[in-house]
Amino acid sequence: MMIDRTRLARLLDRERRAFRERNPRSAAAYEEARGHLFGGVPMTWMNKTAAGFPLYLAGARGARVTDVDGHEYVDLCLGDTGAMAGHSPAPTVAAVEERFGRAGGATVMMPTEDAAWVGAELARRFGVPYWSFSLTATDANRWAIRLARAVTGHQKILVNSYCYHGSVDEVLIVVGPDGRQVSREGNVGAPVDPTVTSRVVEFNDLPSLERELAYGDVAAVLMEPALTNIGIVLPEPGYLEGVRELTRRYGSLLINDETHTFSAGPGGCTRAWGLDPDVVTIGKAIGGGIPSGGYGLSAEVTARIEAMEGLDLIDMGGVGGTLAGNALSVAAMRATLEHVLTDDAFAAMTELATRFAKGVQEVIDAHRLPWSVVQLGARAEYRFAAPAPRNGGESNTAADPDLDDYLHVYLANRGLLLTPFHNMALMCPATTEADVDRHHEVFAAAVAELVA
Ligand SMILES: Cc1ncc(COP(=O)(O)O)c(C=O)c1O
C-alpha cells in the first residue's frame, strides 16, 4: 500500500489548523517568547514540533501531561527518556524535598552519602564497578572519551553511522552515500572536520569495523548496543560479541552508551544481554527528571588510569563540572533507582511496550503497509520500512518527515504525545493498558484516514 502524497499533505494541513485552534495559549506564549529567546524557545531543539509551535507545559505527573490550554495528554514521549520513571515520581519528589528543602543544600562542593549508594547500585546493574557523575549523558560521553584517549594513547573515536550520543563533537560523522566518512549534515561549527577525530561504520557491519580498527588509532568504540536515535535497530546475532572481540584485539576500549537502551531492563542492554564493556555511560532517566548522568569504569580501566602520571583529574584537565555529582542530583538518582525504576517496574513496562508493538503491528498488517515496529524493553518504535532496517544508513533512507508530522499532530490533537524526534513510545511505571489501547484507537484512525 503506497501513501498518496496529496492526501497526506491535505490531512497534515487540516491537523495543523486544528492544532492551532485548539491551543491558543500555547500559540500566544510562543509568539511572545520570540522576542527574547533565541529561536523563540528555551532550547533550540524545542522547535522540533510537528505542528509549527510547541505546546506549553502546565504540569505533569506519572504518564500524564497537562498543557496551558487545559488539555490532558497520555505521554508516550516521557521527555525522550528523561522521564522514563514517570513525571515527578513520588519517591524522587520526596528525596528532592528532603535534600533541597528540609536538609538544604544542592551545590556545596561536598559529597553526600547517597553517592556511594548510587555507585554501588549502578555497579550492580551494569557490571562496571567505579562510577563518576555528570548532569547529562553528553558530558558523561565527553568525559569517557577523554579518559579513553588518555588511557589508550590513541586519538580517534569510532561510532556507528546515524548514532546520537549528545552534542559531542566526535560523533557527528556518518557514512556518506558513496561509502566515504563525512561530517553529518548540519553539523554546527565543528572545531575540526570530524574525520580528523573520528571513524564511522554502519551498525551490524563487523568487516567494516575491523577494517577501521586495524588502523590502530581508535581509543574507543562509542556505541549504543541497539541504535535508538534512527528508529530502533537491533543487533544481529553475534554482532555485539564480534564488537567486543575486535575492540580487544585492536586495543580500543568499548563504551556502551545506555542512555536510551536503559529501556531494555534495570541494567540496560549491558545486563540484559550479558555484555562486557570497559565503560558504561548513562544520563536522562536515572535522576527521575532531575539532571543526572554518569560513567562507570571497569576495574581494569580504572587501574590503568590510576597508574598514569600527570593526568589532572582534579582541576583543569578537561574532565569535570562544578555542579556534577551535586547533592540534589545524587539524591534524585538514589530515590529513582531504589524505589521507581526497579526490576519489577521494568517487567511491567516491558509488557506494556509489547502490547504497544503488537497493536501497531496489527494496524500495519491490516493495511499491508511497508512499515515495521521494533521493541526494546520498555520502548517501541515504528519505521516506514519493512523489514526493519539493519543499520543507521538504511533507517535514515526510510525517513518520511511529513508522515511523521501527520501522525504526531493527529495524535496530539486527540490527547497523545509521541517523542518529537521519533515515532517512539516509551512506557513508565504509571502507564496503563488503557493508555496503550487509547493510542491504538487513535493511531488506527489516523492510518485509516490516510489510506482510505
Ligand atoms: C544514546 C544517547 N546518548 C546521549 C544523549 C545525550 O543526552 P543529553 O542531551 O541529555 O545530554 C542522548 C540524547 O538523546 C542519547 O540518545
The ligand as a MOL file (V3000), in Angstrom:
LIG
                    3D

  0  0  0     0  0            999 V3000
M  V30 BEGIN CTAB
M  V30 COUNTS 16 16 0 0 0
M  V30 BEGIN ATOM
M  V30 1 C 22.1710 7.4970 23.3570 0
M  V30 2 C 22.2320 8.9180 23.8100 0
M  V30 3 N 23.3320 9.3500 24.4560 0
M  V30 4 C 23.4390 10.6120 24.8850 0
M  V30 5 C 22.4190 11.5150 24.6820 0
M  V30 6 C 22.5730 12.9190 25.1650 0
M  V30 7 O 21.7130 13.1720 26.2260 0
M  V30 8 P 21.6460 14.6480 26.8140 0
M  V30 9 O 21.1660 15.5110 25.6860 0
M  V30 10 O 20.6380 14.5350 27.9060 0
M  V30 11 O 22.9960 15.0200 27.2680 0
M  V30 12 C 21.2670 11.1120 24.0060 0
M  V30 13 C 20.1670 12.0630 23.7530 0
M  V30 14 O 19.1850 11.7840 23.1120 0
M  V30 15 C 21.1650 9.7790 23.5640 0
M  V30 16 O 20.1020 9.3400 22.9090 0
M  V30 END ATOM
M  V30 BEGIN BOND
M  V30 1 1 1 2
M  V30 2 1 2 3
M  V30 3 2 2 15
M  V30 4 2 3 4
M  V30 5 1 4 5
M  V30 6 1 5 6
M  V30 7 2 5 12
M  V30 8 1 6 7
M  V30 9 1 7 8
M  V30 10 2 8 9
M  V30 11 1 8 10
M  V30 12 1 8 11
M  V30 13 1 12 13
M  V30 14 1 12 15
M  V30 15 2 13 14
M  V30 16 1 15 16
M  V30 END BOND
M  V30 END CTAB
M  END
